[in-house]
């Protein structure tokens, strides 16, 4: 039992050290988007890598990764691509600035549910902008 406790404590310390190192490494990466918006990426899509000899359907050609990336860029989204470890998939990380999200919400007349307590306090203060 003592052995298991020592082993468990050792693993816990190693994990804490790994977390500290990962956080330190994250801080060293200069990402203006993260600094401005407070977050990194919103979404991740995964695409299967097709062998060269594979015959693609018309739909696959129409909605290729390249065409999807172009459409996302035209819509104001930022993307980052990288391969999986096995190189059988492509990961596409997607993000969008808060300004772009607000424009889209306004365009589609998106309605948000407000917190009743915060709304009541704001109405009582009377300084809504």
C-alpha positions as CSV (number, residue, x, y, z in Angstrom):
1,X,0.0,0.0,0.0
2,X,2.9,2.4,0.8
3,X,4.5,1.5,-2.5
4,X,1.3,2.4,-4.4
5,X,1.0,5.7,-2.5
6,X,4.6,6.6,-3.3
7,X,4.0,5.7,-6.9
8,X,0.8,7.7,-7.1
9,X,2.5,10.7,-5.5
10,X,5.4,10.4,-8.0
11,X,2.9,10.3,-11.0
12,X,1.0,13.3,-9.6
13,X,4.2,15.3,-9.3
14,X,5.3,14.4,-12.8
15,X,1.9,15.4,-14.2
16,X,2.0,18.7,-12.4
17,X,5.4,19.4,-13.8
18,X,4.2,18.5,-17.3
19,X,1.3,20.9,-17.0
20,X,3.6,23.7,-15.8
21,X,5.9,23.1,-18.7
22,X,3.0,23.1,-21.2
23,X,1.6,26.3,-19.8
24,X,5.0,27.9,-19.9
25,X,5.5,26.8,-23.5
26,X,2.0,28.1,-24.4
27,X,2.9,31.5,-22.9
28,X,6.1,31.6,-25.0
29,X,4.1,31.2,-28.3
30,X,3.3,34.6,-29.7
31,X,-0.3,34.5,-31.0
32,X,-1.8,38.0,-31.5
33,X,-5.2,36.5,-32.0
34,X,-5.1,34.8,-28.6
35,X,-3.9,38.0,-26.9
36,X,-6.7,40.0,-28.5
37,X,-9.6,37.6,-28.2
38,X,-8.6,35.6,-25.1
39,X,-8.8,32.2,-26.8
40,X,-7.1,30.2,-29.5
41,X,-9.3,28.0,-31.8
42,X,-13.1,27.5,-32.0
43,X,-13.5,24.3,-33.9
44,X,-11.6,21.4,-35.5
45,X,-12.5,19.5,-38.6
46,X,-10.8,16.2,-39.6
47,X,-10.4,15.2,-43.3
48,X,-9.3,11.8,-44.4
49,X,-6.2,11.7,-46.7
50,X,-7.1,9.9,-49.9
51,X,-4.5,7.8,-51.6
52,X,-3.3,9.3,-55.0
53,X,-4.8,6.3,-56.9
54,X,-8.3,6.9,-55.4
55,X,-10.9,8.0,-57.9
56,X,-12.9,10.9,-56.5
57,X,-16.6,11.4,-57.0
58,X,-17.9,14.7,-58.4
59,X,-19.1,15.7,-54.9
60,X,-15.6,15.0,-53.5
61,X,-14.1,17.2,-56.2
62,X,-16.7,19.9,-55.7
63,X,-16.2,20.0,-51.9
64,X,-12.4,19.5,-51.8
65,X,-10.4,20.6,-48.9
66,X,-9.0,23.5,-51.0
67,X,-12.5,24.7,-51.9
68,X,-13.7,24.5,-48.3
69,X,-10.6,26.5,-47.1
70,X,-11.2,29.1,-49.8
71,X,-14.9,29.5,-48.7
72,X,-13.9,29.7,-45.0
73,X,-11.3,32.4,-45.8
74,X,-13.8,34.3,-47.9
75,X,-16.2,34.2,-44.9
76,X,-13.5,35.8,-42.6
77,X,-12.5,32.6,-40.8
78,X,-8.9,31.7,-40.0
79,X,-7.6,28.2,-40.5
80,X,-4.5,26.1,-39.6
81,X,-3.8,22.7,-41.1
82,X,-1.6,19.9,-39.9
83,X,-1.3,16.1,-40.4
84,X,-2.1,13.5,-37.9
85,X,0.8,11.4,-36.5
86,X,0.0,8.6,-39.0
87,X,-0.4,11.1,-41.9
88,X,-3.8,9.6,-42.7
89,X,-5.8,12.6,-41.6
90,X,-5.6,16.4,-42.0
91,X,-6.7,18.4,-39.0
92,X,-8.2,21.8,-39.8
93,X,-8.4,24.2,-36.8
94,X,-10.8,27.0,-37.3
95,X,-11.3,30.3,-35.5
96,X,-13.1,33.6,-36.0
97,X,-12.6,37.0,-34.3
98,X,-15.2,38.4,-32.0
99,X,-15.9,41.2,-34.4
100,X,-16.6,38.8,-37.2
101,X,-18.9,36.7,-35.0
102,X,-20.8,39.9,-33.9
103,X,-21.3,40.9,-37.6
104,X,-22.7,37.4,-38.4
105,X,-25.0,37.5,-35.4
106,X,-26.3,40.8,-36.5
107,X,-26.7,39.7,-40.0
108,X,-28.9,36.7,-39.1
109,X,-30.6,38.6,-36.2
110,X,-29.3,36.0,-33.7
111,X,-31.0,36.3,-30.4
112,X,-29.3,35.5,-27.1
113,X,-30.9,34.6,-23.8
114,X,-29.9,37.2,-21.2
115,X,-29.2,36.4,-17.6
116,X,-32.3,37.7,-15.7
117,X,-30.3,39.0,-12.7
118,X,-27.7,40.8,-14.7
119,X,-30.4,42.3,-17.0
120,X,-32.4,43.5,-14.0
121,X,-29.3,45.1,-12.4
122,X,-28.5,46.8,-15.7
123,X,-32.0,48.1,-16.1
124,X,-32.0,49.4,-12.5
125,X,-28.8,51.3,-13.1
126,X,-30.3,52.8,-16.3
127,X,-27.0,53.4,-18.1
128,X,-27.4,50.9,-21.0
129,X,-25.5,51.9,-24.1
